[in-house]
Amino acid sequence: MRRWAPAWTEALKARAARYALERSLGPFLEERLRLEQLSLDLRGGTGTLRHLRLRAAAVDEVLAGLGAPLELREGCLAAVTVTVPWAALGSGCRVTVTGLRLALGPREWRLAPCHPPP
């Protein structure tokens, strides 16, 4: 079996991972991911993102779509670590979040105006 990209340098792997993460998570982050925020151990099956500020409006749009009674006003994460068990992929991945801080407030529901009966 051929090894996974043996000629790829660690920097190239990190850039490829950052590109993939920005495509999926980018709309929910306040700033672009920097390489210093990302640490990868592909062989060990772990990846960590550090010091993330959430784009409140984008996250809140998802919450509103789910009917959440609270709205997100501000949020950040100290770290998110994903562990992929390569030997048992069917068993699921583990996601560990540390330092989650959210500023939430009650959602203002806008009701349709009442019209008097004719």
PyMOL commands that set and color helices and strands:
alter all, ss='L'
color gray80, all
select helices_A, chain A and resi 10-28+35-37+56-65+86-91
alter helices_A, ss='H'
color red, helices_A
select strands_A, chain A and resi 38-41+46-53+70-83+94-98+101-106
alter strands_A, ss='S'
color yellow, strands_A
deselect
rebuild
show_as cartoon
